[in-house]
Amino acid sequence: MAVFSFNDIVGVDSTSIEKVLREANCGTFVKALQSADVEVRGKILAKLPDRISARLKTQVENSSFPSRERVKAQGEIIAGIERACKDQNYHLDLRWQPGDRIRDAFAACQDRRSDLAQIRSLSIFGELLPVIAQFLEMDKIEKLCVCNLRPEYWPHLKKISCLKSLEISWASSIPENIGDLQSLTKLLINCPYKCLALPESIGNLKNLTSLKICSAWNIERLPDSIGDLQSLTELSLNQFEMLKNLPDSIGNLRNLTHLDISGSSSIKHLPDSIELLESLKYVNLRGTGISSVPPSIFRVENFIDSKRLWVIPQGKSLSYRDFVNVYYTLAAMLIRFYIKGRREGLLAIMNDFEGLFEKKDFLHTGLCLMVNGTDATIIRQILTSKMEREHDFYRKKLMGIAIEGILAIQECDDTNLIYTKLSSTVHIKDNPIEAAWKKYISGDETAFDNIDFKSAMLPEGEREEVIFIKRVIFLSELVRKEGILAIEKHLDKDAIAARDPLEYGLSLVADIWLMGLDYRKVIGDIISKLIDLAPDPVQRNIAMAKKEAVMLILANYNIHVIKMSLLAYFDEDIAKAFPGED
């Protein structure tokens, strides 16, 4: 919009005001506000984050500047606003904005329709689709991320005729006529919690190259029409707990290179037509009930079987989430073997683990030594020697737990002692063994029966390090577009409360900037103290990387430099999530 006086700024959106505030200095904005009408001043401050608004209001009320300085300051702000209004913005993220604020912001910017027409990517809650459709040219949106999509909002989605990428999270169902979105090339659906089947119309998405659906717990069948997706190269169906079979029509997907059905535990067999998929390069069957596959699938370049396991994973560094999940898996197995060994004898355990684990797995080695009658001292010596050669902190800790569990099985300790040994070497929040122990000392003799380790496991997903680097990339791009103070409304308050070095460090920027201090030095010193509180070497290394990230964001380095700098802190397997960074 054209700005003719300082009072006209009330019609400008808050993003432009924030950007100008960051480009100017705090003193300039305070001077400009002092000459504004009280009502106008209030409206401008209301567009800013609450913390920034409160601090500016206090400074305006407690300071006084000559008239010529106020006039000059207002001129600088007006010029900055006019520049900001000319900027083009291709992505709009409205997931965390109240609907009434969005409506008011767009209504105040009717003459900025040319700028709004540039939007090509949109992230939004389903209930805001009717609101945003009044202001944006929805037929030009190419990428959409929508949360909580309910059936009544589907008609607004259908208006997005050029949509190529759609991500639906926490939808009550998958729209029956989703096949109407003919231009879609990528579709990601996460947690369709009331959905019992995929709609037949999904086969109409002739241009679809990637279909990912995860955590679809209630879906019992897939439509035959899924075989009509002739352009599909990637199909991921993760954690379909009720799905028993893949349709025969899957053999029609001749361009499919990536098939992932991991976590779909009810699937016992692959259809015969699977052998027709000659383009496959990656197949993941981990967590399924599939016991055999055709030779053509077994020979796929990247084939992940469901049979033999590495209880303690190899070939990659372990994150804390990996460590916790493997600990629970390991504890459950050791307890199962312990109970069977006491009931049926140690030799009976062999039937349970032979053929289940890779023979080089640490647990497999230890159990074999135990079943063969090796002296406990020798077992400890052999396994400890193997453990000492391990350099990964979490993997080494898991090996130590396995040693104590194996020896407890051999020695036939009192039932409660094996639980004590498994829990005494770790400190994990909400450990179900600790919860059972509290019940036991309160007199519940059955407290250790049937501990549910599975429900205690952290959800599988991206590595903590990968999530952190992607978060940094998002924040750094935000800063480069809108300035450092734009971070204020995107911070994770829970992470700040937990003193996460990245989020906590960035949360200090506004206060330190308003005080006129060198925030890079002050924040760096504060984060260094947080690093000292890290509970183990892995977390300390991540904390150091987070300090580096804060410094790089504040210094406004480009994305490539930031990624390369952060990847240097981690093993090569983290870099695989960022292809091209070498």
C-alpha positions as CSV (number, residue, x, y, z in Angstrom):
1,M,0.0,0.0,0.0
2,A,1.1,3.6,-0.5
3,V,2.0,5.2,2.8
4,F,1.4,9.0,3.0
5,S,1.7,9.6,6.7
6,F,2.9,7.6,9.8
7,N,-0.8,7.1,10.8
8,D,-1.4,5.1,7.6
9,I,0.9,2.3,8.9
10,V,-2.1,0.9,10.9
11,G,-3.3,-0.5,7.5
12,V,-0.1,-2.5,6.9
13,D,0.3,-6.1,7.9
14,S,2.3,-7.0,11.1
15,T,5.0,-8.8,9.1
16,S,6.0,-5.6,7.3
17,I,5.9,-3.6,10.5
18,E,8.1,-6.2,12.2
19,K,10.5,-6.2,9.3
20,V,10.9,-2.4,9.4
21,L,11.4,-2.5,13.1
22,R,14.3,-4.9,12.7
23,E,15.9,-3.0,9.8
24,A,15.6,0.3,11.8
25,N,16.9,0.4,15.3
26,C,14.9,0.4,18.5
27,G,15.6,4.0,19.2
28,T,14.3,5.1,15.8
29,F,11.0,3.3,16.3
30,V,10.5,4.7,19.8
31,K,11.1,8.2,18.5
32,A,8.6,7.7,15.6
33,L,5.9,6.3,18.0
34,Q,6.2,9.3,20.4
35,S,4.7,11.6,17.8
36,A,1.9,9.2,16.8
37,D,-1.6,9.5,18.0
38,V,-2.3,7.3,21.1
39,E,-4.9,5.3,19.2
40,V,-2.6,4.8,16.2
41,R,0.3,3.9,18.5
42,G,-1.8,1.3,20.2
43,K,-2.8,-0.3,16.9
44,I,0.8,-0.5,15.7
45,L,2.0,-2.0,19.0
46,A,-0.8,-4.6,18.9
47,K,0.6,-6.0,15.6
48,L,3.9,-6.9,17.3
49,P,4.7,-9.8,19.5
50,D,3.5,-9.1,23.1
51,R,7.0,-9.0,24.7
52,I,8.4,-6.6,22.1
53,S,5.2,-4.5,22.3
54,A,5.4,-4.2,26.1
55,R,9.1,-3.2,26.0
56,L,8.5,-0.6,23.3
57,K,5.5,0.9,25.0
58,T,7.5,1.3,28.2
59,Q,10.4,3.1,26.4
60,V,8.0,5.4,24.5
61,E,6.3,6.4,27.8
62,N,9.6,6.9,29.7
63,S,11.6,8.9,27.2
64,S,11.5,12.2,25.4
65,F,13.1,13.3,22.1
66,P,13.2,16.7,20.2
67,S,10.6,17.2,17.6
68,R,13.0,17.2,14.7
69,E,14.3,13.8,15.7
70,R,10.8,12.4,15.9
71,V,9.9,13.7,12.4
72,K,13.1,12.3,10.9
73,A,12.5,8.9,12.6
74,Q,8.9,8.8,11.2
75,G,10.3,9.5,7.7
76,E,12.7,6.6,8.0
77,I,9.9,4.2,9.2
78,I,7.6,5.3,6.4
79,A,10.3,4.7,3.8
80,G,11.0,1.3,5.3
81,I,7.3,0.3,5.3
82,E,7.0,1.3,1.6
83,R,10.0,-0.9,0.8
84,A,8.5,-3.8,2.8
85,C,5.2,-3.6,1.1
86,K,6.9,-4.1,-2.3
87,D,8.5,-7.4,-1.2
88,Q,7.2,-10.6,-2.6
89,N,6.4,-13.5,-0.3
90,Y,6.0,-16.9,-1.9
91,H,5.3,-19.0,1.3
92,L,2.7,-18.2,3.9
93,D,2.6,-20.2,7.2
94,L,-0.6,-19.5,9.2
95,R,-0.8,-22.6,11.3
96,W,-0.1,-20.7,14.5
97,Q,-2.1,-17.6,13.9
98,P,-5.6,-17.0,15.3
99,G,-8.3,-16.9,12.7
100,D,-9.6,-13.4,13.7
101,R,-6.1,-12.0,13.4
102,I,-5.6,-13.4,10.0
103,R,-8.9,-12.0,8.8
104,D,-8.2,-8.6,10.1
105,A,-4.7,-8.6,8.7
106,F,-5.8,-9.4,5.2
107,A,-8.8,-7.1,5.3
108,A,-6.5,-4.2,6.2
109,C,-4.4,-5.0,3.1
110,Q,-7.0,-5.1,0.3
111,D,-4.8,-2.9,-1.9
112,R,-1.9,-5.4,-1.6
113,R,-3.7,-8.0,-3.7
114,S,-0.8,-8.0,-6.1
115,D,1.6,-9.1,-3.4
116,L,-0.8,-11.8,-2.1
117,A,-1.1,-13.1,-5.6
118,Q,2.5,-14.2,-5.4
119,I,1.8,-16.8,-2.7
120,R,2.5,-20.3,-4.0
121,S,3.0,-22.3,-0.8
122,L,0.6,-22.3,2.2
123,S,0.6,-24.0,5.6
124,I,-2.7,-23.7,7.5
125,F,-5.2,-25.3,9.8
126,G,-8.3,-26.7,8.0
127,E,-10.7,-24.4,9.7
128,L,-8.9,-21.4,8.3
129,L,-9.4,-22.4,4.6
130,P,-12.7,-20.5,4.3
131,V,-11.0,-17.4,5.7
132,I,-7.9,-17.5,3.6
133,A,-9.9,-18.3,0.4
134,Q,-11.4,-14.8,0.6
135,F,-8.0,-13.1,0.1
136,L,-5.7,-15.4,-1.7
137,E,-5.9,-16.6,-5.3
138,M,-6.3,-20.3,-4.3
139,D,-6.0,-21.6,-7.8
140,K,-2.3,-20.5,-7.9
141,I,-1.3,-22.4,-4.7
142,E,1.1,-25.3,-5.7
143,K,2.0,-26.6,-2.2
144,L,-0.3,-27.0,0.8
145,C,0.2,-28.3,4.3
146,V,-3.1,-28.5,6.1
147,C,-3.7,-29.7,9.7
148,N,-7.0,-31.0,11.1
149,L,-8.8,-31.2,7.8
150,R,-12.5,-32.0,8.3
151,P,-15.1,-33.0,5.6
152,E,-16.8,-29.6,5.7
153,Y,-13.6,-27.8,4.6
154,W,-12.9,-30.2,1.6
155,P,-14.8,-28.0,-0.9
156,H,-12.3,-25.2,-0.3
157,L,-9.4,-27.6,-1.0
158,K,-10.9,-28.6,-4.3
159,K,-10.6,-25.0,-5.5
160,I,-6.8,-25.3,-5.5
161,S,-6.6,-26.5,-9.1
162,C,-2.8,-26.2,-9.6
163,L,-2.0,-28.1,-6.3
164,K,1.1,-30.3,-6.8
165,S,2.1,-31.2,-3.2
166,L,-0.4,-31.9,-0.4
167,E,0.3,-32.8,3.2
168,I,-2.6,-33.6,5.4
169,S,-1.9,-34.1,9.1
170,W,-4.4,-35.4,11.8
171,A,-7.4,-35.5,9.5
172,S,-10.5,-37.2,10.7
173,S,-10.7,-39.0,7.3
174,I,-9.3,-39.0,3.8
175,P,-11.7,-37.2,1.4
176,E,-13.6,-39.6,-0.8
177,N,-13.1,-37.4,-3.9
178,I,-9.4,-36.8,-3.3
179,G,-8.9,-38.1,-6.8
180,D,-10.3,-34.8,-8.1
181,L,-6.9,-33.2,-7.4
182,Q,-5.6,-34.2,-10.8
183,S,-2.4,-32.1,-10.7
184,L,-1.1,-33.7,-7.5
185,T,2.4,-35.2,-7.7
186,K,3.1,-35.7,-4.0
187,L,0.6,-36.7,-1.3
188,L,1.5,-37.2,2.4
189,I,-1.2,-38.2,4.9
190,N,-0.4,-38.5,8.5
191,C,-2.7,-40.0,11.2
192,P,-6.1,-40.3,9.5
193,Y,-7.5,-41.5,12.8
194,K,-11.1,-42.4,11.7
195,C,-10.3,-43.7,8.3
196,L,-11.2,-47.4,7.7
197,A,-10.1,-47.5,4.0
198,L,-8.5,-45.4,1.3
199,P,-11.0,-44.0,-1.1
200,E,-11.2,-45.6,-4.6
201,S,-10.8,-42.2,-6.2
202,I,-7.1,-42.2,-5.2
203,G,-6.5,-44.1,-8.4
204,N,-7.4,-41.0,-10.4
205,L,-4.2,-39.2,-9.4
206,K,-2.4,-40.1,-12.6
207,N,0.4,-37.6,-12.0
208,L,1.2,-38.8,-8.5
209,T,4.8,-39.8,-8.0
210,S,5.0,-40.0,-4.2
211,L,2.3,-41.4,-1.9
212,K,3.1,-41.6,1.8
213,I,0.6,-42.6,4.5
214,C,1.6,-43.2,8.1
215,S,0.0,-44.1,11.4
216,A,-3.2,-45.3,9.7
217,W,-4.1,-47.6,12.5
218,N,-7.7,-48.4,11.4
219,I,-7.2,-49.0,7.7
220,E,-7.9,-52.6,6.9
221,R,-7.7,-52.6,3.1
222,L,-6.3,-50.8,0.1
223,P,-8.4,-50.2,-3.0
224,D,-7.5,-52.0,-6.2
225,S,-7.4,-48.6,-7.8
226,I,-4.0,-48.0,-6.2
227,G,-2.6,-50.0,-9.2
228,D,-3.8,-47.2,-11.5
229,L,-1.1,-44.8,-10.2
230,Q,1.2,-45.4,-13.1
231,S,3.5,-42.5,-12.4
232,L,4.1,-43.6,-8.8
233,T,7.8,-44.1,-7.9
234,E,7.5,-44.0,-4.1
235,L,4.9,-45.8,-1.9
236,S,5.2,-45.7,1.9
237,L,2.5,-47.3,4.1
238,N,4.0,-47.1,7.6
239,Q,2.3,-48.4,10.7
240,F,-0.9,-49.9,9.1
241,E,-1.6,-52.1,12.1
242,M,-4.9,-53.5,10.7
243,L,-3.8,-54.0,7.1
244,K,-3.4,-57.7,6.3
245,N,-2.7,-57.6,2.5
246,L,-1.4,-55.5,-0.3
247,P,-3.7,-55.6,-3.4
248,D,-2.6,-57.7,-6.4
249,S,-2.9,-54.5,-8.5
250,I,0.3,-53.2,-6.9
251,G,2.1,-55.2,-9.6
252,N,0.9,-52.6,-12.1
253,L,3.2,-49.9,-10.6
254,R,6.0,-50.6,-13.0
255,N,7.8,-47.3,-12.2
256,L,7.9,-47.9,-8.4
257,T,11.4,-47.7,-7.1
258,H,10.7,-47.3,-3.3
259,L,8.3,-49.5,-1.3
260,D,8.1,-49.1,2.5
261,I,5.5,-51.0,4.5
262,S,7.5,-51.0,7.8
263,G,5.5,-51.3,11.0
264,S,2.5,-52.9,9.3
265,S,2.6,-55.9,11.6
266,S,-0.5,-57.7,10.3
267,I,0.9,-58.2,6.8
268,K,2.1,-61.8,6.5
269,H,2.6,-62.2,2.8
270,L,3.4,-60.2,-0.3
271,P,1.2,-60.6,-3.4
272,D,2.6,-62.7,-6.3
273,S,2.4,-59.7,-8.5
274,I,5.2,-58.0,-6.5
275,E,7.7,-59.8,-8.8
276,L,6.5,-57.6,-11.7
277,L,8.0,-54.5,-10.0
278,E,11.3,-54.6,-11.9
279,S,12.2,-50.9,-11.1
280,L,12.4,-51.5,-7.3
281,K,15.6,-50.2,-5.6
282,Y,14.4,-50.0,-2.0
283,V,12.1,-52.3,0.0
284,N,11.5,-52.0,3.7
285,L,9.6,-54.9,5.4
286,R,10.9,-54.2,9.0
287,G,8.2,-54.8,11.6
288,T,5.9,-56.8,9.3
289,G,5.0,-60.5,9.7
290,I,6.5,-61.4,6.3
291,S,8.7,-64.5,6.6
292,S,9.7,-65.1,3.0
293,V,9.9,-63.0,-0.2
294,P,10.5,-63.8,-3.9
295,P,14.2,-63.9,-5.0
296,S,13.6,-60.8,-7.1
297,I,12.7,-58.8,-4.0
298,F,15.5,-60.3,-1.9
299,R,18.0,-59.1,-4.5
300,V,16.7,-55.5,-4.5
301,E,19.6,-53.1,-4.0
302,N,18.4,-51.8,-0.6
303,F,16.3,-54.6,1.0
304,I,15.4,-54.5,4.7
305,D,14.2,-57.8,5.9
306,S,11.8,-58.5,8.8
307,K,13.6,-61.7,10.0
308,R,17.0,-61.2,11.5
309,L,17.6,-58.3,13.8
310,W,20.4,-56.3,15.2
311,V,19.1,-55.7,18.7
312,I,21.9,-53.2,19.1
313,P,21.9,-51.3,15.8
314,Q,25.1,-51.2,13.8
315,G,26.3,-49.0,11.0
316,K,25.2,-45.6,12.4
317,S,25.5,-43.4,15.4
318,L,22.7,-43.7,17.9
319,S,20.5,-40.8,19.0
320,Y,19.0,-40.6,22.4
321,R,15.7,-41.7,20.9
322,D,17.4,-44.7,19.4
323,F,19.0,-45.5,22.7
324,V,15.7,-45.4,24.7
325,N,13.9,-47.6,22.2
326,V,16.7,-50.1,21.9
327,Y,16.9,-50.2,25.7
328,Y,13.2,-51.1,26.0
329,T,13.5,-53.7,23.3
330,L,16.6,-55.2,24.9
331,A,15.0,-55.2,28.4
332,A,11.9,-56.9,27.1
333,M,13.9,-59.6,25.4
334,L,16.2,-60.2,28.4
335,I,13.2,-60.5,30.8
336,R,11.5,-62.9,28.4
337,F,14.6,-65.1,28.1
338,Y,15.1,-65.0,31.9
339,I,11.5,-66.1,32.6
340,K,11.8,-69.0,30.0
341,G,15.2,-70.0,31.3
342,R,13.9,-70.3,34.9
343,R,10.8,-72.2,33.7
344,E,12.3,-74.6,31.1
345,G,16.1,-74.4,31.5
346,L,18.7,-72.3,29.7
347,L,18.8,-74.6,26.6
348,A,15.2,-73.7,25.9
349,I,16.2,-70.1,25.3
350,M,18.2,-71.1,22.2
351,N,15.0,-71.8,20.3
352,D,13.8,-68.3,20.9
353,F,16.9,-66.4,19.7
354,E,18.5,-68.7,17.1
355,G,17.5,-67.4,13.7
356,L,16.0,-64.2,15.2
357,F,19.2,-62.2,15.6
358,E,22.2,-61.6,13.3
359,K,24.9,-63.9,14.5
360,K,27.3,-61.0,15.0
361,D,24.9,-59.2,17.2
362,F,26.3,-58.5,20.7
363,L,23.2,-60.1,22.4
364,H,23.4,-63.2,20.2
365,T,27.1,-63.7,21.0
366,G,26.5,-63.4,24.8
367,L,23.5,-65.7,24.8
368,C,25.4,-68.4,22.8
369,L,28.2,-68.2,25.3
370,M,25.7,-68.6,28.2
371,V,23.8,-71.4,26.7
372,N,27.0,-73.3,26.0
373,G,27.8,-73.3,29.7
374,T,30.7,-70.8,29.6
375,D,31.8,-69.6,33.0
376,A,30.3,-66.2,34.0
377,T,33.8,-64.7,34.5
378,I,34.8,-65.6,30.9
379,I,31.5,-64.3,29.5
380,R,32.1,-61.0,31.2
381,Q,35.7,-60.8,30.0
382,I,34.8,-61.6,26.4
383,L,31.8,-59.2,26.2
384,T,33.6,-56.4,28.1
385,S,36.5,-56.6,25.6
386,K,34.1,-56.2,22.7
387,M,32.3,-53.4,24.5
388,E,35.6,-51.5,25.1
389,R,36.3,-51.4,21.4
390,E,33.0,-49.6,20.8
391,H,33.3,-45.8,20.4
392,D,29.6,-44.8,20.2
393,F,28.5,-43.7,23.7
394,Y,24.9,-45.0,23.6
395,R,25.8,-48.3,21.9
396,K,28.5,-48.9,24.5
397,K,26.0,-48.3,27.2
398,L,23.5,-50.8,25.7
399,M,26.3,-53.4,25.6
400,G,26.9,-52.9,29.3
401,I,23.2,-53.4,30.0
402,A,23.2,-56.6,27.8
403,I,26.1,-58.0,29.8
404,E,24.3,-57.5,33.1
405,G,21.1,-59.1,31.7
406,I,22.9,-62.1,30.2
407,L,24.7,-62.8,33.5
408,A,21.5,-62.4,35.5
409,I,19.8,-65.0,33.3
410,Q,22.7,-67.4,33.8
411,E,22.9,-66.9,37.5
412,C,19.1,-67.3,37.9
413,D,18.9,-64.3,40.2
414,D,15.8,-63.5,42.1
415,T,13.1,-62.3,39.6
416,N,13.1,-58.8,41.0
417,L,16.9,-58.5,40.8
418,I,17.0,-58.6,37.0
419,Y,14.6,-55.6,36.8
420,T,16.9,-53.8,39.3
421,K,20.0,-54.5,37.2
422,L,18.3,-53.4,34.0
423,S,17.1,-50.1,35.5
424,S,20.1,-49.2,37.7
425,T,22.5,-48.5,34.8
426,V,20.2,-45.9,33.1
427,H,18.3,-42.8,33.9
428,I,15.3,-42.6,31.6
429,K,12.3,-40.4,32.3
430,D,9.1,-42.5,32.7
431,N,10.9,-45.8,32.6
432,P,8.2,-48.4,33.2
433,I,10.5,-50.5,35.3
434,E,10.8,-47.7,37.8
435,A,7.0,-47.3,37.8
436,A,6.7,-51.0,38.5
437,W,9.3,-50.8,41.3
438,K,7.3,-48.1,43.1
439,K,4.3,-50.4,43.0
440,Y,6.4,-53.3,44.3
441,I,7.7,-51.5,47.3
442,S,4.2,-50.4,48.1
443,G,3.2,-54.1,48.4
444,D,2.1,-55.1,44.9
445,E,3.7,-58.5,44.4
446,T,2.5,-58.6,40.7
447,A,4.0,-55.2,39.8
448,F,6.7,-56.7,37.5
449,D,4.3,-58.9,35.6
450,N,3.7,-57.9,32.0
451,I,5.5,-54.5,31.9
452,D,4.4,-52.8,28.7
453,F,7.7,-51.7,27.2
454,K,6.2,-51.1,23.7
455,S,3.9,-48.3,24.8
456,A,6.8,-46.6,26.5
457,M,8.9,-46.4,23.3
458,L,9.3,-43.0,21.7
459,P,7.7,-42.7,18.3
460,E,10.0,-43.5,15.4
461,G,10.9,-40.6,13.2
462,E,13.8,-38.4,12.0
463,R,17.0,-38.3,14.1
464,E,17.2,-35.5,16.7
465,E,20.2,-34.1,14.9
466,V,18.3,-34.0,11.5
467,I,15.3,-32.3,13.0
468,F,17.6,-29.8,14.7
469,I,19.4,-28.9,11.4
470,K,16.1,-28.6,9.5
471,R,14.9,-26.3,12.3
472,V,18.0,-24.2,12.0
473,I,17.6,-24.0,8.2
474,F,14.0,-22.8,8.6
475,L,14.9,-20.2,11.2
476,S,17.9,-18.9,9.2
477,E,15.8,-18.5,6.1
478,L,13.3,-16.6,8.2
479,V,16.0,-14.3,9.5
480,R,17.4,-13.7,6.0
481,K,13.9,-12.8,4.7
482,E,12.5,-10.8,7.7
483,G,15.2,-10.1,10.2
484,I,16.3,-11.6,13.5
485,L,13.2,-10.5,15.5
486,A,10.9,-12.5,13.2
487,I,12.1,-15.5,15.3
488,E,10.1,-14.3,18.3
489,K,6.8,-15.8,17.3
490,H,8.3,-19.1,16.0
491,L,10.1,-20.2,19.1
492,D,9.2,-23.4,20.9
493,K,8.1,-22.4,24.4
494,D,8.5,-25.9,25.8
495,A,12.0,-26.1,24.6
496,I,12.8,-22.7,26.0
497,A,11.5,-23.9,29.4
498,A,13.7,-27.0,29.1
499,R,16.7,-24.7,28.4
500,D,17.3,-26.0,25.0
501,P,20.5,-24.1,23.8
502,L,19.0,-23.3,20.4
503,E,15.5,-22.1,21.4
504,Y,16.7,-20.5,24.7
505,G,19.5,-18.7,23.0
506,L,17.3,-17.2,20.3
507,S,14.6,-16.3,22.9
508,L,17.1,-13.9,24.4
509,V,17.7,-12.0,21.2
510,A,14.8,-9.5,21.6
511,D,15.6,-8.5,25.2
512,I,19.3,-8.1,24.6
513,W,18.7,-6.2,21.4
514,L,16.4,-3.8,23.1
515,M,19.0,-3.2,25.8
516,G,21.5,-2.2,23.1
517,L,24.0,-5.0,24.0
518,D,26.1,-7.2,21.8
519,Y,23.7,-10.1,21.8
520,R,26.1,-12.5,20.0
521,K,28.6,-12.3,22.9
522,V,26.0,-12.3,25.7
523,I,24.1,-15.2,24.2
524,G,27.2,-17.2,23.5
525,D,28.3,-16.9,27.1
526,I,24.9,-18.1,28.4
527,I,24.7,-21.1,26.0
528,S,28.2,-22.2,27.1
529,K,26.9,-22.6,30.6
530,L,24.0,-24.7,29.3
531,I,26.4,-26.9,27.5
532,D,28.0,-27.8,30.8
533,L,24.7,-29.2,32.0
534,A,24.4,-31.8,29.2
535,P,23.9,-35.3,30.7
536,D,26.2,-37.2,28.4
537,P,28.8,-36.7,25.6
538,V,26.2,-37.1,22.8
539,Q,23.9,-34.5,24.2
540,R,26.9,-32.2,24.9
541,N,28.0,-32.5,21.3
542,I,24.4,-31.6,20.1
543,A,24.4,-28.7,22.6
544,M,27.7,-27.4,21.1
545,A,26.2,-27.7,17.6
546,K,23.2,-25.7,18.8
547,K,25.4,-22.9,20.1
548,E,27.2,-22.8,16.7
549,A,23.8,-22.6,15.0
550,V,22.7,-19.6,17.1
551,M,25.9,-17.8,16.3
552,L,25.6,-18.6,12.6
553,I,22.0,-17.4,12.5
554,L,22.9,-14.2,14.3
555,A,25.8,-13.6,11.8
556,N,23.3,-14.2,8.9
557,Y,25.4,-16.8,7.1
558,N,24.0,-18.4,4.0
559,I,22.2,-21.8,4.2
560,H,25.0,-23.8,2.6
561,V,27.6,-22.6,5.1
562,I,25.2,-23.2,8.0
563,K,24.5,-26.8,6.9
564,M,28.1,-27.7,6.3
565,S,29.1,-26.2,9.7
566,L,26.5,-28.2,11.6
567,L,27.0,-31.4,9.8
568,A,30.7,-31.3,10.8
569,Y,29.5,-32.0,14.4
570,F,27.9,-35.3,13.5
571,D,28.7,-38.7,11.8
572,E,28.2,-39.2,8.1
573,D,24.9,-40.9,8.5
574,I,23.3,-37.6,9.5
575,A,24.6,-36.0,6.3
576,K,22.6,-38.6,4.3
577,A,19.5,-36.7,5.2
578,F,20.9,-33.7,3.3
579,P,22.0,-34.9,-0.1
580,G,24.5,-32.8,-2.0
581,E,26.1,-31.5,1.2
582,D,29.7,-32.9,1.0
